[in-house]
Amino acid sequence: LFPEDKYADLDQKLMQTMQLMRLLRERVSVDIARAPALINPRGSSGDAPAVAVSTALTTLLDPAQRNDPAKRAAAREAYKNAKYDDFGAACMLFLGRSDAEWRLGGGVGKTLADYFTKPWIKESLKQTPADHAKAAAWISEQVAAIRKSEPQAPVEVLQLFGAGHLGCAQPSPDTERSAKAMGLIVDEGVPGTAEGQAVHDMDAWIASNDFDLAALAFTREFRELDSAAVRYVWSYALTCIAYAKKKGFDKASSGFLSIAVVNAAIKEHLAAMSKSIKAAAVCANCLGQGKLRCTNCHGIKEVRFACAKCNGKGKYLPPGLVQTPGAMGRMRGPQYMTCLQCKGTGYEKVIRCEKCKDGYLVCKTCDGKPKTAPDFDEICSRTPCPDCEGRGSAMRNIRWACPGCLGLGQKLTPKADPPKTLP
């Protein structure tokens, strides 16, 4: 990577090359474009536990029950335990917020109420991939109509259910058109939100230990998104960079604190992560050595004054004859003489350095206390996210950032305050 801005084009070319290499590695055994089902098979929802999901469906469709936090949480847990398809994941995500948080008003609220009367959701366990494709097409038409009449309307909830249907439908040009009409982005044949595509790309760099490229992807491509999930994955990449290089911990700590969220539990987790990084970090000034090379003698313990006659070389070319007459034909090149003024040392005088004793100065930042670089477990522990099974996406076939791990695919437990995990 090239840190100077004038080499931004080289950074971009490097990223493109690494992206191509990663894509080729992913397609060694399976051609994603021709056989996506081999990677993320679109299973049937017929094997889901019908009783639990049907009970949760009642809560999902009834606004009064949805306004009851306990019933909404129980219904969400039922969908979470079922894990039968992407549509179930969409229902689970919908139940993760209240109607007020989704801002269900205006055209969006009316369209959602109309959607809840359709067989696609009321009889979701009986729907075929073709039915899910029709449902996605209907939602995409509604989203397009709302955007014409209410350009600023929050259509995320409609995108959510549309994405759930797309995840259960077989990929085709029609489903791709539906995804784009909803406002989703299709990358490598896989639809997803802008946030979901961003965290997927950064997660892939992290999985291949290319932490620098994950951080660069945020800087060059995804900074304008500025969502909590994108910044969270970026901050984790900075933490991995600091751990690998044994420096830059302050930047990683600041990264977690820069994430703007409303949820109090998430705020506490971010503060705990920042605190854990600071507690485990080594001094940014001396890199944990407790000392710095002396700036006066540059670590050689003495100050040397170069000889004025030979310019510090210890020998010089005498004026006049360069080669002796008898050496003609046998010796080539100029003949140098040892400098008598400095006796060939190149220095007129050498003075012991007054600032240091052994070529080093005590680091004032850490008061000369050496500290070894931390292991990653001294910062936080990592476990696969149970909500997304470590994918980073709440759905299998749609890239939608998992709210349970903010798109990282891992649950981080800060060492400084272990109870402060993501809710």
C-alpha positions, 0 to 999 in steps of 0.5 A: 500500500502507498500511504501518500495521496499522489499514489491513489491510482496505484492503491486502486490498481492493487485492490483490483488485482487482489480482488481478482485473485480472491475471486479466482480462489473462490471459483476454483472448485465452484463456478458461482455464476453457473451453480449458485445453489451449490454454495447457498442452496435454497432450501424449502421451508416445508421442514420448518417447525410449523407450530412455532413459526405459525404462532410467531406469524400471528404476532408478526401480522397483528400490530397490537401483538407486535407492540408488546415487546415480550411477544415480539421477542418470543416470536423473533426467537421462534423464527431464529430457532427455525432457521429454515430460509431467508424469508424466515430471517427477514421476519426475524429481522422485522421483529427485531424493531418496533413499528415506530422504529421502522417508521411505518407510516404513509405509503409504506405502512399501507403497502405493508398492511396490504402485503400482510394480507397476501398468501405469500406471508400468511401461507409462507410455509407452502410457497414455492421458489416461483411464488417467492419470485412473484412476491419479490416482483410485487414488492419491487413494483410497490417500492417503485410506486412509493418512491415516485409519490414519496421520494423520502419515504423509508422503504427499508422494511419493504426491501427487507421482505423483498430480500427475504423472498429473493433469497428463496427464489431461484436466481434469474434475470427477472429476480435480478431486475426485481432486486434492482427495482427495490434499490438493492445492489447486485454484485457477482449475481448476489443481491444485497443492500449497499451496507451488506455488500460493503461488509461482505467485501471487507469480511472477505479481505479479513478472512484472507488476512488482508487486513490492510486491504479491508481498511483500504476498501473502507477508505476508498469505497465505503466511507460515504456509507458511514453506517454502524456495521461498515465502521464496526468491521473497519474498526475490527480490521484496524485492530487486526492491523495493530495486532499484526504490526504491533503498532497503531492501537490508538487508531483502532481504539478511536475507530470504535469510538467513532461509530454513531449508534443510538442503542445504549447496549451497543454504545457500551460495547463500543466503549468497552472495546476501545478500553480493551485496546487501550489497556493492551496496547504498547506505547505508540512512541517506543513500541513497547521498548521503554526507550528511544534511540538518542537523537544526539548521537543516533545510538552510537554513544558518542558525537564525532566531528569529521576531519576537515582535511579528509572530510571524514574519509580518513584518506585523501588524494594528494596534489600533483603526481597521482601514480609513481613512475615505477607503478606505470602499467602495474597499478591503475587508479589514483593513489590515496594517502592516509590522512595524518591529521586524523590518523586515518580515523576520519574524525578530528575529535570524539566526544562522549554523548552528554544526553545518553549513556548507552545510545538510548533515552528513556521514553517519556510517554511510558516512563521507560516501562517496557511492555510486550505486544499483546496477544489478540485474546488480551484485547477480546475473544472471538466466537462465530455469531449464532444469529448469522452462523458466522456469515456476517449476513443475516440471510444466506443468499442475500447480503444483509448485514447481521444486526447481531454482530454488525456484519462482522460474523463474529461476536467480540467479547472485550477483555476489559469488560466481558459482559459488554457484548453486542445485544 
